[in-house]
Structure formats: C-alpha cells, structure tokens
Amino acid sequence: MTIGRARSLPRDKSGVTVVEFALVAPVFLLMLLGIFNLGHLAYAQAVLSGSVQKAARSSALETANTQQADDAIRDALGPILQGETFSFSRRSYFDFVDIARPESWNDANDNGTCDNHEAFTDENRSGEWEADVATNNNGGAGDVVLYTVTVSFDAFIAVPFAPESWQRANLSATAVRKNQPFASQTRYASAAGTCA
C-alpha cells in the first residue's frame, strides 16, 4: 500500500451505508414490530369494548340470553385473536349506589371487616357477610348489572428471546347497565347473621 493510499483511507466513504444499515435495521424492525403489536392491542380493545357494550344492552331485556351475549363477544374477537380464553362476570345490584358496597354490619372494632361475632345483614342471601353486596348473576327486573369481560390471548407478534409473560396479553372491558323494569324489583334481604 502506498503512502498516498493510506492517507486517503480516513476519507473513503464507500461501504458506510452498509454498516449504518446493519446498525439501524434491527432497532427499526423492533420498533416496527412494537408499533404493530400496539396497533393490534388498540384494535382488539376497541372491538372488545364495543362488543361488551352491545352484549350488556341485549342482556338488559326481559328475554335476555346471557349465553348468546357471551358467544357474540367470542365471535367478534375470535377472528382477530389467537389462543384466546375468556372470563365473563355479571354482578347485580339493587341500585347504582350499591356497586362495590359491603353488606351492612356493626363494625364494633372499627377495622373495616366483619369479624369477632359482629352482627351483619345478609342482604344478598348468601348466608355469610360479603365485602360486596352483589349477587353473581344477571339480576332481575330493574337491577343494575356490572358486566365485565376479560380475555387473555397470544401476542400478535411473538418477540424472540423475550420472557414468556410477553407472549400473552390481557384485555378487559366493563359495562354498567340497568335491567328493564318488566316486573317488580326484588329488594335486598334483611336476615341477620354474625361474623366468625
């Protein structure tokens, strides 16, 4: 190699593009895959939320078929998710103010829990004190129902060498609605009990 050629090497730009591409391409591709995953999650969440709202409305009627409503959600999400498992929850209350309210009790020791033989009112007829007065069903006429659907599914694009927890995703949607007043609404029970 001549001295003139050795002096021109630092200024030689040929091949730089290939090196820059090799450095930037993996980062760009990972970013692109992440955007695709986020877009898929946003789309699945929108479909889930819309399906849950529609199913909640159809379940508020006297002729409600909750299994049919749940199946409609499965049908809506089936084509866009892989390996999905669903969890459906319906919790019914007498009124909106009762949502997540505990059954009435005499909190003598002021610890926020019914214990030490404190007296309580078995409002949901379960035979024991509940921290949530709800009953786990679609309720009756005029009842308020909190309908929650959770779906777990395989990630849209699996990330190689990532932890297994990254390979699954979870989405959830909730709708609150009041059943149609097609009959007289059943009030809470008033039987008394004591906590252990």
N, C-alpha and C positions, 0 to 999 in steps of 0.2 A: 504494500500500500504506500502510495506516495504521500509526501507531507501535505501537498495541496488537497488531496482527497481526504485525509484525516482532519484537516481544518474545516472542510465543508460538511462533515457528518452532523455536528450540532444543529446546523441549519436545514438539514434534509427532512422534509415533511412527509415523504412517501411512507405509507403504511400506518400513519397516525389514526386514520379513520377506523381501521380495523380494530386497533387497540381501544379506542374510545367506545366503539360499538360493543366490544367484549365487556367493558366495564359498566356501561349504561343499560344494556339489554336485559340482564337478569332483574335489575331493580325496576325497570319499566314494565316487564312482564308480570312481576309480583304485584305491582301497583295496579295493573290492568285486571289481574285476576281478583284482587281485592275489591275493585270497583264493580266487577261482575257479580261477586258474592253479595255486596251491599245492595246492589240493584235488585237482585233476586229476593233478598230478605224484605226489602221495602215493598216489592210487588206482592209477595206472599202475605205480608202483614195487612196490606190493603184488601186483598181478597178475603182473608180470614175475618177482618173487622166487618166488612160488608156482609159476608155470609152469616156471621153471628147476629148482626142486627136484623137481617131478614128472617132468620130462624126464630129469634126472640119474638118478633111481631107475629109470626104464624103460630107460635105456641101460646099466645095470649088469648086465643079464641076458645069458645066452649068445646069445639070439636078438635081441639089440639091433639096432634100426634107427635109426641116428642121424639120418637124413634125416627120418624120421617124427617123431622127438622135436623136431627144429628146426621142422618145419612146425606142430606143435602149439602152439609158442610164438608163431609168426606168427599162427595162427588165434585165439589168446587175446587178443593185443594189437591185431590188425587193426581190430576194431570201435571201439576207444577212442582210437586214434591216427591222425593224418593225415600222409601223406608219410613214412612210416617206412622206415628202412633198418636192416637187422640185420647184426651181426657175431657169428659163433659161433667159439669157441675151445675145443678139447679138448687138454689137455696131460696125458700119462700118465706115472706114476712107479711104481717098484717098491714103495715104501712111503711112508707119510705123512711120515717124517723127510726124505725126498728132495725134498720140494716146494721149488722155487726154489734147490736146491743146485747149485753148479757141478760140472762133471766134475772128477775128481781130477787134480791136476797138481803138479809140483815147482816151487813159486814161488821160484826161486833168488834173484831180485832183490827179492822181498818187496813187489811193487807191486799185488798183488791181481788181476792179469791174466796170462793165459798168453801170453807173448811171448818174444822173444830165444832161440828154439830150446829153450824149456823142455819137458821131457817131460810128456805127459799120457796118461791112459787114456781111450780113445774108448768110453765106457760106453753111449752112445745110438746108436752105429753110424752117425754122420753123416759121419765122415771128417775132422772138424775139432773143435777144442775149443769147447765151449759153456758159457756162463755159467749155463745152466740145463740140467740133465741130462735134462729131459723130452723125450719124442717127441710130435710134433703129431698125435695120433690118439686113438681111444677106448680104446687099450690092449688087453691080453689078460686072461686069467683071473687074478684076484687083484690086478690092478694098481689103483693109486689114480689117479683122474682128476679134474683140476681143470677144471670146465666153466664157462666164462664167456660170457655173452651181453650184448652192448651194443646199444642201439637209439637211433637218432637220429631225431627227428621234429619236425614243425612245432608251434609253440606252440599251446596250446588256444585262447587269445585273443591275437591279434596286437596289440601295443601300437603305436599310430600314432606315427610320427616317432622310434621307438626304433632303436638300432643294429641292423644285420642279425643280429648274433650273438644278440640277444634273441629273434629269430623262430624259432630252433631250440633244442631241448632234447635232452639226452643222459641216458640212464639205463643202469645196469649192474647185473647180479646174477651171483653166483658160487655154485656148489655143489661140494662136495668129496665124493666117494663112492668106495667100493671095489667093483670088479667082483666078481661071483660067482665062486667057485673051481670052475668047471666043467671045468678041465683043469689041467695043471701050469703054474705061473707061469714065464715066461721071465726069467732073471736078466739083469743088465747085462753087456755085453760087456767083455772085458779086453784088447782090442787096444791097442797102444801107438802113440803118434804124437808129433810135435814141433810146437810152435807157431812161426809165422813171426815 
